[in-house]
Amino acid sequence: MAKIKVRYNQDSIDQIAELMQQYQLNTVCREANCPNIGECYRRRTATFMILGNQCSRNCRFCNVTNGIPQLVDENEPERLADAAKQMGLKHVVITSVTRDDLEDGGAGHFAETIRAVRKRVEGVTVEVLIPDFKGDRDALGKVIAAEPEIINHNLETVKSLYDRVRPEADYERSLSLLRYVKDKAPEILTKTGIMVGLGETEEEVYGLMDDAVRAGCDILTVGQYLQPSPEHYELKEYISDEQFRIYEEKGYEKGFRYVASGALVRSSYHAEEALKL
């Protein structure tokens, strides 16, 4: 199996890392060891990660650290907005660690961050990649009320692998989240992403696509799983470029508005492209 060549630019990484340090912010790019970090930092883009860098869950595929979550930083939304303005961003992507320790899962903090960015950066569009909030509709409603252009929640993998790959999550609960957003705010684009190479079958991927489309999902990303360490879930297969092209074609056939499929595709990679359609 051929290894994936990552895009890497140390000068760009250092420049954006310095800016994140200045504003005391985290990016999922660094915390999750994203293979596109050099390219995205060179393009002056980054996915901000709010609510600390310690996740309350321990999914077997993820490189974000599991541990005791930090106290919520009430000033973080304003600092993030200032950083986005300094970077000249037109499309801001915001995600978080999962915070099951918080009553609303951090939904209110998401909403405050969205509002701060809109207030500080003229003409900006906002995308949020949210956890499942343990199925709490009131919490999800806080994010919907802040009116981001895109709400993303990743299914991550096919249903049959959930108990091994992300045992603290629930496939049907995640689908329900996407469906609820579209039902309550049809003008908001909904998005989900999956990894392949975990041992799923092609038919299972198509089944997931069908489930997501039925839930009203507009945007799909499909990327290669890369095992962060020997302790993480075992990589089963490197998927061919041809198969990624097939997944993209099938996604469009099944009704997604926008599909990004490729080895290095991640849920926020070139995220602004979906808004151009």
N, C-alpha and C positions, 0 to 999 in steps of 0.2 A: 504494500500500500504506500503510495507516494504521500509525503508530508505536504501540508499546506504552507505556501510561502506567505509570510505576513508582511504588511506594509509598515515600514518603520522609518522614523525620522527623528533623531535624538534632539536636534535643535528645536523643532516644533514642540516636542514633548516637554522640553525644559521650559520653553516660553510660557506655555499654557499652565504647566505645573506651578510656575512662579506666580502667575496670576491667581490661580486657585488658592495658593498659600497666602497670598496677600489678602484675599477676601475670606479666608478660612472656610473654604468650600471643598466638597468632595465631588468627584466625577465617577460614574460607573465605568467609564473608559479605563481608568487605572485600577479601581477596586476589583473589577471583574476580569482584568487582564485581557482586554479586547484586542484582537489581532489588527484592527484598523486604527489603533490609537495614533500612530504617526501621521497617517493620511488625514484623519479628521482634525487633529490639532493643527496640521499645516494649513487646512482650510478655515481655521479659526472657528471650529465648531467643537462642541463637547456636550455630553449628556450629564446634566447636573444631578447629583444624588443627594437628596435632602434627608433629614432626620437621622444623621449620623452615618457611621460606616460599620455598625455591628447589627447583624440581622438576628431576629428572634427565631427564625427557622433555619434548618440545616439541610437544604436540598442537596442531593448527591452530585448534581452536575455543576453547581455554582461555586465560583471562586471568591465571592464576597464572604467576609469573615462572619462566623456565627459566634455570638457572645452576649454579654450583658449590655443592652442598649444604653446609649447616652441619654442624658436629660435633653428634652426638646429645647433647641435654641430659638427663642422667640424673635431674635433679630436676623435670623438666617434669610427669610424672604427678601428683606431689603438689601442685604449684601449680595444675594444672588442676582437681583434686579440690576444693581450697580455693575456687577461683573458682566452681565449680558449686554448692558449698554456700552461698556468700555470695549467689549469684543466686537461691537457692531453687528450683533446677531439680528437676523430678520425672522428666524424660526427658532424658538427655544424649546428644548426637550428636557423634561424634568421627570426623574424617577425617584425611588426611595428604596431603602431596605424595608423588609416587612417588619412592622411594629405591632405584633399581637399584644404587647404589653400595654398599649394605649387604648383608652376606651373607644375611640373612633378609628383606631388603626393608623392615625396620622392624617386622616382625610381633611380635617380642618386646616392643618398646616399646608397641605397641598393647595387648598383653596386660597389661603393667604398669599402663598407664593405666586400663584397665577395672577392674582389681583395686583401684587406688587410689580410684577414684570410688565403688565399692561400699563400701569401708571407711569413707569419709568422709561419704557422703550416704545416710542411712537411707531405705530403700524406693525407691531410684532404679531406673529402667530405663535400659538402655544400648543405643545403636545405633551401629554402626561402619560407615563407608563406606570400604572398603579398596581398594588397588590390586591388581593381579593377581599380585604377588610372582613374576613371570616363570614362573608355573605351578608353583612350589615347594610341594608338598603338606606337607612338614614345617613350612614357615613358616606356611602357612594353618592347620595343626593347632594352632599356638600360640594363634591368635586364637580358634579353636573351643573350646579347652580353658578359656579365660577366661570362657566362657558369657555373651556378650552376648545380649540378647533378640532383636536384629535384626542380621544381617550383610547389608550392602548392597554390591553391586559393580555399577557402571553399565556397561551395554552401550554407552551413549551414542548410537549410531546404527546404521543397518541395515548388514548385512554388505557390500553392494556399495560402500559409501562409506568403508570402513576405510582403504584405501590412501591416500586423499586427506585424510581428517579426522583419523585417529589411526594413522598408519603404524607406530608402535612398539608397537602393541597387536595383539591377535589375537582375532577374534570367537569362534572355537571354544574358545580357551583361557579366555575369560571365561565362556562357557557352562559349561565344564567346572568352573570354580571354583564356580559356583552349585550345580551338580549334586553336587559333592563335599561341600559344606557340608550339604546336605539328606540325603545318604546317611549321613554320619558323625554328624549331630546333628539328627534330624528335628524336635526340639522348638524349635530356633532358627528364627525366621522369616527367610526370604531375600527379598531385595528388589533390584530393578534399576530404572534410569531411562534414558530416552532424550530426545534433543532432536529436534524436527521443524522443517522449514523449511530443511533442508540440501540438498534436491534429491531426497529419497527419494519413493517412490510409496506410495500408500495400501496396496497389496497387500504391499509390502515390510514395512511396519509390522506388518501382520497376521501375516506370516511370522515376524517377530521375536517377536511375542507367543506364537505357537505354540512356537517354540524355547525361550523362557523358561519356559513352562508345563511343557513336557516335561522341563526341567531341575529342576522342582520349585519354581520361584520363586513366592512367595506374594504379593508386593506389587510394583506397577508405578507409576512416575510418568512422565508425558509432559508436556513443556514446550516452549515456543517458543525456538528458538535466537536469540540476539541477538549480533550480530557485535561483539566488543569494540573492534576497531580496523580500519582499512583493511588492515593486514598480516595479519589473521586470515582464516580461511576465509570466503568470501563468503556472505552471507545470500541464499538463493534465493527464499524465500516467507514471508509472514506467514500463518499458518494461522488459519482462521476459528474463532470460538467454537463454531459448529455442528459443525465437524470434530472439535474437541477433545471435544465431548459424544459424538460417534460413537465416538471412540477409547476413551472411558471405558466406554461400553456394551459395545463389543466385547471389552474387557479382561475385564469381568465374565463375559460369555458364554463366553469361552475358559477361564475357570477361576481367575483371580486372586482372592485373598481380599479384596484392597483395591486400588483404582485411584484415583489422583489425576491428572487431566488438565486442563490449562488453560494459557493463555499464560504466566502467571507462576509456574507450578508448577516447583519445583526438587526435587532428590532428598531434601532434608531439610526442605522446607517443610511445616509442621504435621505433623512426623514422628510425633508421639505419637498422632495420630488412628488410625493403623492398629492400635494396641494395644487400642483400645476395642471392637473387633469380636469 
